Amino acid sequence: MGVFTTGSIGVNIMAIGRESVENLIKIAKPKWKTSISQVSPNQITTRGFLQEDLIENMSFSEMVYLLLKGEMPKKNQSKMLQSVLVSLCDHGVTPPSTQVARLMASTGSSMSSCVAGGLLSFGKHHAGALKLSMKILQDALKGVEIDGTDLESDDQVQRAAHLVVEQHQSKGEKIPGFGHRFHQQDPRPPKLIDMAIKYNCFGIHTELALKIQEILFETKGIRINIDGANAGILSDLGFGWELGTGIFMIGRIPALVAHVNEEKVRETPFRKLFEIEEIYYDGPESKKSDDILMND
């Protein structure tokens, strides 16, 4: 009786058909692995939960938490994440990403193209500060497990704050998450901090962010902004800094959709930010055809 073996799987070819053997080989050597969702005929499970049960019982922020962290959040954690996502939802037409999306909409591009254009404009100087701020806070406290209510713990966080400020100032660099191009005092961080305390989500990373603010405000009059506050809170919720920009995107996409739609239904096509008379050319003066021939 012949036995076909692949790895630790032995199957009797006479007991099962060729098609079943091929299916077992595929299972033994998968081309793609994921621990997020499983899709089979008439059934979808995400992180082990049936999606129909999630549809009935989960809020959007809880679903985001489950997808990103692979575990069900506590109620206070899901409420805190919900507040974070809402705080990131929109900043008017001031960000480059919103302007890009609306300009694309004015040309007749599709909704998906316009939103994608807005997202593709995220970079170091726009939308990247959340990730960078999370990394700074997490690196500064790497391996530190302390109770923020303890005096010794408070001293360690204070020293970490001074170190972060000194490292950036020595290089002449701004600290991501602090200061704002429009607001002398960003109105969102105080509310987020209050809610973090209310939901018992205020931890060592948010404490560090506030101590950095104390130093910067005393020396330069600079306050924490939305990215700094959310960097501390998301870090205390256990999100790695690598997810920072992704979380920002989750919060901002609804606004991009709203702005693209508004541009399409309220504005005339082919939006111009300025007239041709407002364009100043400072390149070379007009050259003659002889200058081209000289290159032969």
N, C-alpha and C positions, 0 to 999 in steps of 0.2 A: 504494500500500500504506500503510494508516494506522499511525501509531506513537503509542502512548500514553506520555507522559513524566511522571514525578513526581520532582522533585529531579534527581538524577544518574542515575535509573533509566529507561531507555528499553526498552520491550518491544513486540514486534510482535503486535498483537491477532490477526492472522490465523495466527500461529505457535502461540499458546497460547490457552487458553480464558479466558472472563470470570472464572471462579473463581480461576484462577492469578493473573490481574492483580490481583484484590482482595487476595489473599494477599501479593503483593509490596508493595502499598500499605501493608498493615498492618506489614510488616517495615520499610518505609521510615519510618513514623511510629508507633513503638511507644508505647503508653500507659503502660508500666511498664518500667523498666530495672533490672536487678540484676546484680551481678558475683559473687554468692554461689553460687547453684545454678541449674542448668538442668534442666528436666524435659521430656522428650519421650517418646513412646510406647515403653515397655519399656526406658527408660534414664534414670538420674538421675546427674548429675555435680555435685560440690561443689568449688568453686575449681579446676575442671578435672580432678578425680579421680573416677573411677567409684566410686559409693557401695559397690558390692560389694567393691571392693578396700580401701576405707577400713574396712568392717566387719571384714575379715580382719586388717588390719595396724595399725589405729590404736587407741590408748588413748583414754579419754574426755577427759583433759586435752589430748592432742594434737589431738583434734577441736575442742575449744573454742578452742585457740590458732589452728588453721587457719581456723575460722569468723570469729573476731574480727579476725585480722591479715591473713588472705588468703595466708599462706605457711606452709610446713611448718616446725615447730619443730625445733631440734636436740634430741638426747636429754636433755641437761642442762636445757634450757629447759622441756621438757614435764614433767620430774620436779619442777622448781621450781614450775611452775604447779600441778601436782598437790598439792604440799605446801601451797600457798597456799589452794587450794579446800578441802582437808581442815581447815585451820586455821579456816576460816570456817563449818564445818558446823553447830555447835550451841553454845548457851550456856544449856542447860537451859530452865526455864520463866521465867527472869528477864527476858528481853526482852519489851517490849510486843507485838511481832509474834507471838510464840509464844502469849502469853496471849490475844490477839485470835482467833487461829486456833482455839485450844482452846475458847474460849467459844462461838464460832460452831459448832464441832463438837457441843457439848453441846445446841444447839438443834435438831439434826437436819439442819443444812445439809450440802450435798454436799461431797465432798473438794475439788473444784475451787473452789467458793465459799469454803471455809475457807482454803485456801492463798492464794487471791487476796486474801482479807481480810488475811491476815498480810503479804503483800507490799505491799498498799496502805497499811499502817501505817508503812512505811519513810518516814522524813523527815529533816529537818535534825538532830534530836536522837537518831535511832536509824537506823543503817545509812548515814547520809549522811556520816559522818566519813571513810570511806575515800576517797571522791571528793574531798572538800575537802582532805584531807591530800595526796593526789596532786597536786592543783592547786597547792598551796603549794610543794611540793618542785620541781615542774616549772617554775613561774614563777620561782622563786628562782635556778634554774640555766639559764634560757632562753638559748640561744646559747653556753653554756659547754661546750667540748669539751676536757676535760683528763684527764690520767692521774692517778688518785687516789694513785699511789705517789710522785708528784713533790712536793717540798717546797713549790714555788710553788702547785701545785694544792691542796695541803692548806690553805694560807693562804687561798685563794679560797673554799673550802668553809667554812672557819671564819668568814670574814667574812659569808658568806651566812647562816650559822646565827645569828650575832649580829643580823643585820638582821631576820630572820624573828621572832626573839624580841622585839626592840625594837618592831617594828611592831605586834605583837599586844598587848604589855604597855602601850604608849602609849594603846591604845584600851580597855584593861581587858578584853581578850578572851582566852579560852583557845585554845590551839593544837590543832586537831583532830589526833588520833593520839597524844596524850600524856595520861597520867593515866587512871584507870579507877574507875568507881563502886563496884566490888566488890573489886578486887585492888589491893593496895599495889604488888605487882609481878606484872603479867600473866605467867603462866608460858609463854605461847606465843612471844613475840618472840625470846627467846634461842635457842630451837631453830630458828626460821626463819632467823635471822641465820647460825647455824652451817651450816645447809643451803645458804644462799645462797653462803657461802664454799666449801663442799664442791663445789657444782655450778658454780662459777665464774660465778655470777650476781650477785655483790656488786659494785655499781657506785657511781657518784657520788651518786645519789639516796639510796641506803641509807646511804652515808657521811654525807650531810648530815643525815638523820634521827637518826643516832646522835650527831652533834655538837650538834644541838638538845637531845637528851636530856641530854648532859653539862652544858649550861648550865642547863637546867630542874632537874636533880637537884641541882646545886650550890647553886642559889638557892632552890628550893622543895621539893626532895625528890621531884620528879615524874619518873616513868619513862615510856618509850615503851610504847604498848599495841599490840594486834594490828593496829589500823588503820594506825598509824604505820609499823610494820615492813612490812606488806604494801604500803603506799603506796610506800615506797622500792623494794621488790623489783619490784613490778609496773611502776613507772616505769623501772627498769633493764632490764626485759624489753621495754620499748618500747611499753607500753600507754598510750594517752592518758588523761588524768584523766576524760574524759567517760564512759569505760567503767567507772569505779570502782563505782558502785552496781549496775550490771549484773553485774559479776563477783561482787560480794557476794551477789546474788540466786542466781546459779548455785550458789554454795557452800552457801547456807542452805536452799534449797528441799527437799532430802532430809530435813532435820530437821523442817521444817514438816509434811511428809507423815507422818513418823513420829509426831509429837505429835498430829496430828489423828486418826490411826488409833488411837493409844493411848487418847485421850479417848473415842472411840466404843466401843471394845471393853472398857475397864476401868472407866470411870466411869459414874455414873448420869446420865441426861439433865438438862438445865436446871441446870447448875452455878451456884451462887451464891457470890460472893466474900465476902459478909457478910450478916448478918441485918438485917431491917428496923429492929430496935432500935439497930443500929449506925449508922444514917443520921441525921445531925444537920441539921435544917432551920434556916437562919439568914436566911430571907427575911422579908417583911412579915408582921405579925400578921394574923389573920383579919379580913376586911373584911365589911361588911354590904351588903345589896342596895341600900340607899340610896346607897352610894358609886358603884354602877354607874349608877343613875338620874341622878346628878349630871352625868354625861358627855353627857346628851341636850341 
